[in-house]
Amino acid sequence: MTNDAIPVAYEVTLELDPALTEAVLLELREHHIPAILATGCFRAIRLERIDDGRIRTRYEAARPADLERYLAEHTAHFRADFMARFPKGVRATREMWHAVAEWPPEST
């Protein structure tokens, strides 16, 4: 497998003012994430939450070039749009994860 064929994940973790949790989840589910998926840069997106006021979104790209295209062509627009809707009470951290190995589920 060449480096260009190795899947890569982009994770965004949001630390929220608890009063914003439901509004942020609604925005992510109904607008933000579907619009990002429509760019064609990601093969899957997963939204998760934990009870301490954090939300994590994991964007899975089939290849590094797809993530690079998203970051170069789309990320500024999506970040600005999200910040316009939630200018206070949200702190984001972002990380890129590169697949090292993958084990498919065993057939039964």
N, C-alpha and C positions, 0 to 999 in steps of 0.2 A: 504494500500500500504506500503510495507516494504521499508526501506531506500535504499535497493539495486535495487528497482524497480522505483525509482524516477529519471526522466530524469535530466541530468546535461548538462550545456553549458560551453564551453571554448571559451573565446573571446580574439582575438589578435587584437590590434589596432596599426596601423603603422602610424607614423608621418614621412612624406617624404619631401625630397628636391623636390620642384615642378617639376624640370626637369626630375625626375625619375618616376613620376606618371604613365605615359602610359607604360613604360617598366615593372614596378612592377605589374600593372594590367594584362598585357599580361602573365608574368611569373606565376602569381597566377592562372589565368584562364586556361592556357594551360598545365601547368606542376605541380606546387606545390599542388594545391587543388585536382586535380584528383588523384595524387599519395597518398595523405593523405586519401582520401575517399576509395581508394583501400585497405587500411589496414584493413577495416572492423570494425574499432573502432567507427565510427560515422554513424548515420542514415541519417544525412543531414548536409550540409555545406552551409552557406549563405555569400556572398561577397557583401559588401556595401562600398560606398564612400560618402564623404561630400566635398563640394567645398573648404574647407580650407586646403586641402592637407593631409587629413587623410583617411585611408582605414581601414575598420573593417571586420574581418572574424569571423563568429560565427559557431563553430563546435558543433553540437548537438549529444550527446551520450544518448543511451537509459537507461543506468545505470552507476552509478559511477565506477563500475569495468571496463567498456569499456574505460572510460577516463583514469583511472589509468594505464591500459595496454598500451594505446597510449603513455602516459608520460614516462613510464618505458622502453618501447621497441622501440619507434620510434622517439620521439621528438628530441633527440640529433642529429640524422642523418638529419632530415628536417631543423633544425635550422642552422646547419653547411652548408648545401647545399645552403640555402637561403643567408646566410652571405657571402659565397664565390662568389655568383653572384652579391650581393649588399653590398660590404664591408663598404661603406660610404653613408651618406645621408638618412639613415633609422633608426628610433628609435622605438622599439617595447615595448608595455606594454601588460601584460597578466592577465586575470581574470577568475576565475571559478564562475559560477552562478548555484545555485541549485533551481530547481522548487519548488515552494510552493503550487501553485494551477494553474489550467488550465481550461479555459472555451471553449468548442468547439463551432464552429459557429452554430447559430440556423438554423434549416431547414426552408425553405420557402414553 
